[in-house]
Amino acid sequence: MISPEIYIKRALKAKRVDRVESIQTLWSGYGEIVRYQVHDSGVIKEPNPHSVILKSIRLDKVNEHPRGWQSQHSHERKLRSYDIEANWYENWANQCSVSERVAQCHCVWRGEEAIYILMEDLDASHYSIRKSRLEVIDCFAVLEWLANFHARFLGVEENGTSFDLWPRGTYWYLSTRPDEWQAMAESPLKAYASKIDLAIENASYKTLVHGDAKVANFCFSADLRQVSAVDFQYVGRGIGVQDVAYFLGSCLNEATLSGNLSYLLEYYFSELSRCLMARGESPDFAEKVVTEWDALFCVAWADFHRFILGWSPEHAKNTAFSREMATKGIECILRGDR
């Protein structure tokens, strides 16, 4: 297997490559994300030296899952997720604009034992702030990013060989989590899991969803007004509110969510409508998308809560607010709204 330093040196036609620091190891020990400094590149002219990020994924071993969910099924899903992330950066990321900013990909290398994804260093591009919690006002930048992203890829089709992302985005949808569903205690949420899943799958308006849109996967500018997204392992077709529900649950506490959810959703849907019309869609079409996705928000929340109850019922995300939202999602299904 080619070493990371040699790979970067060849790919960027550099005279010297220095490892600077490990930013993080990947989940379950599948590799690491490392910052390198590139000197005298024949590809990247300014500045010199230039900082780059290498996501290095190991394909040759099954690792221990931190919560004990390791199996051949989960291992194969994880490997597939990294292959899809490489596809995203190779074939899709260049369609994004500054409004749905993502890291520039320099190149991708696939070997029998590893995948290397060589990317722009977002810290060096003034997206150096990482957050684990947000104030309500700071959610707007991410909601704008999501609205732009969902509008850009609305109507994307999974048919044909050119679609090389997940047919269904997110990492928690039901058919990929049979073990977690089986582990759930008997409950209405477990009983209605398949109907919740079907309501999302049968939505009329599909887009690409980021699939893991937690706040930790957004890099902020110093003023928190601009963001760039990372970690596209679970990008694929879905409905925009899957990303919105997951994002809001990742960055706001129960009290803040309870008091501000309507306001935040109104902001996202207003931005989504604006973005769709800016892309040439009619107001009537934008309203149809918003109406459908708004009705599915609680259903999308219930879908993720189902995963949490099977995967780790003691998790901090199993809150009273989340349980209430899941109940609303079930009620939506029972009313026949979806």
N, C-alpha and C positions, 0 to 999 in steps of 0.2 A: 504493500500500500504506500502510495506517495505521501511524503510528510507534508503537513500543512505549510510549512515555510517554503518548501520547494514548489508546491502547487501555486502559492501566491506569487512567488518570484517569477515563475514561468507565465502565469496568467496575466500579470500586470507588467511583464518585461522590466522587472526591477533589478537594480544592482545589489540591493540588500533588503532583507526582511527581518524585523526584530519582533519577537513576542513581547507584548507590553504587560498584559494582565488577563486573567480569566475572569470574565464577567459573571458567568453562572454555569453550573452544570445543568444538563437537561434532565427532565423528569425521569425518575427510575434509573438514572445513570446511563442514558443512551448516548452521551457525548457531552460537549461543552460549547459555549460561546466565548470567543477569545478576541481581544483587541490586538491588532498588529500594527506596526509602523513600517511603511513602505518607503524606501529611499530610491530616488532617481528612477521613477517609473517611466517607461516608454509609452504608457497608456494614459496615466493620470499625470498631468503636467503641474498643476498647482493645487495646494501648496506642496512643498517638498521639505521634509518628509510628509507623507500623507497617511492618515489613520484609516484603517478599514476593520471590518468585523467579519470573522469567519465562524459560521455555524457548522460544527463538525459532528456528524451523526454516525455512530457505530451501528453496523447492521449484523454483526457476527456473533451476538450473544443475547440470551434472555436474561434480563436483570430482575432484581427483587423489587416488587411494587411496595411503596411506602405504607400502603394500607392493606397489603395482603391480597390484592386482586390480580396477582400475576397468573396468567394462563397462556397457552399457545394462541388462543383467540385474541386476547388483549395484546400479546406481543405482535401478532400479525397486523392488528389494527394500528398499533403505534408505528410500525415500520411503514405501513401504507400512508399514514399521516405525514411522515417526513418526505416520502416520495411525492405526495400531492403538494406539499409546501414548495418543493423544488420546482414542480410544474407551475405553480403560481408565479414564482419569481421569474421563471424562464419565459412564460407565455402569456401572462395576464397582467402582471404588475405595471408594465409600461403603458397600460391603458388608463391608469389613474392619473389625475391631475393634482395640482397643489391643494385643491379643495378636499381631496381624500388621499392625503399624502401618505406614501409608503417609502420604505428605504429603497434606493436604487440598487439593483442587483448587477454586480460586475460580471459574474459568471457562476455556473453550476458545474460540478464534477460528480459523476456517479461511478463508483467502483464496486467490486464484489463485497468489500468489507466496510465501505463508508460512503457517505454523501457529504460533499462540501458545498456550502452556499456562501459565496463571497459577496459581501454587501457594503454599502455606504455606512459609515459611522455616524449615526444620527446625533450623537453628542457633539461631534465636530460641526454638524450642520445646524446647530442651535436648537436642538430638541433634546436637551440634557436633563430635564426634570422628570422624575418618576414619582408617582403618587400611589398610596394605598387607600386613601380616603379623600373625598372631595367635599367642598362646600357646594350648595345648590348652584350658585352662579358659575362655578367652574365646570359643571356638567355640560354646559351649553356647547363648548368647543367640541366635545366628543359626540354629542347629539348631532351637531352640524356635520361632523365627519361621517357619521353613520347615515344621515339623510342623503348626503352627496354620494356615498358609496352605493347605497341601495338604489338610488335613482339611476346612477350610471349603468348598473348591471340588471335593471329590471327587464324581465322578459327573456333572460338568458336561457337557452335550451340545453338540456342534457343529452339530446340525441346526437348521434354521430361520433366519429372517432376523434374529432377535434376537442371534445369536452373531456378534459383530463383532471378535473377536480372531483370532490365528493358529489355523487348524485343527490345526496342530502347532506347539507352542512350541519355543523355542531358536533360535539363529541358525545352527547348524551341521548341521542334519539333511540327509540325503543328497540329496534331490531339489532342495534349494536351492543345493547346492554341486557342480554337475557339473564345473566347471572345476578346482576343487581336487582332486576325485577323479581326474580325468584326469591331473593333474600328479604324483600319487603314484608313487613307484617301485613296481615289481611286488613284491608281498608277500602273505602270507596275509591281512593286514588289508584290503588293497585287494580281494582276491578274495572275502572274506566280508562286505564292506561292506553289500551289499544284504540279506543274511540278518540281520546285526546290526540294521539299520534296521527290518526286518520284525518282529523279535522285540519291539522297543520299540513299534512301531505296533500289534501284535496283543495287547498286554497287556490283560487283562480289566478292570483298574481304572485309570481315568484321572482326572486332576485338572487344574487349571490349574498350570502351572509358571511361575515368574518368567521363566526363559529366558535370563537373563544374571546369575546369582546369584553373581558374584564378590564378594570382600570389599569392593572399592572401591565397590560399589553399596549398601552398608549404612552408615547413619549411626548412631553409637553415642552413648549417654549417657556422662557423665563417668566413671562407674564401670564402663563396658563391660558392664553387665548388661541393658540394654534397647537395642533397635535399631528403626530404621525403614528401609524399603527405598525405593530410587529406581530410575529408568531401566527402564521397563516396555515397551520397544520390541519385545521378543520374547516377551511373555506369550501363552500359548496352551495347548492341551491336550497332556498328556504324562504321564509317570510321575515321582513325586517324587524318585527317586534321580538323575534327570538334574540337578536343581538341587543335590542334595547332593554328587554327585561333582564338579561344576564348582566349587562353593564350596570344598570341602576342598582341591582342587588349586590354588586361587588363594591360599590363605593359610598353608599349611604346607609345610615343606621335606620332602625325601624321607625323611630319617631319622625325623622326627616322624610323618609319615604311616605309615611302615612299622611303627613301634612302637605307634601309637595308633589305627589305623584301626578295628579291631574294637570298641574301646571307644566311639569316636565314633559308629559306626553303631548300636551297641546303644542309645546315648543317643537318637539320632534316632528309631529305631523304637519305643522305649519312649514317647517323647513323642507320636509319631504315634498309637499305640494309645490313649493317654490322651485325646488330643484327639478322636479318633473316638468313643470311648465317651462323652465329655462331650457330644457332639453327638447322642447317642441311639442310636448304633450298638451292636450286640451284640459281646461279646468274640470270638465266632466270626468275625464279619465282619471285625473289626479284624485278627485273626490271618491271615485270608486275604489281606488287602491287604499286610500286612507280609511274609508268606511270598513272595508274588509279587515285590514290589519288591526284597526282599533278594536273591533269585535273579538279578535283573536289574541289580544294582549294577555288576558288572564289565562287563556288556554295555554299559551306559550309559557307563562310563568308556572302553571301547574305541571307542564311537561318536565321542566327542569327540576321542580321540587320532587317529582316522582323519582328522578335519578338520585337526588340527595338522600331520600329516605331509604333507598336500596344500598347506595354506595357507602354512606356514612351518616346514619341517622342522628348521631351525636354532634354532627358538624355545626359550627356556629351559624351557618345559613339556614338551619332548621329553626326559624323564628316564628313567633306568633303571627307576625305580618305575612310571612311567606305561606304559612298554613292557611291563613284567611284568603290570600290570593288564589291558592290552589283550590280551595272550596268554591270560590267564585268561578274558576275555570270549569269545574265539574258541573256547577249549576248552569253554566252557559251551554254545555253539552246536553244536559238533561232537558233544558228548555227547547232544544232543537235550533238554537241560534246558529249552530255550526253543524 
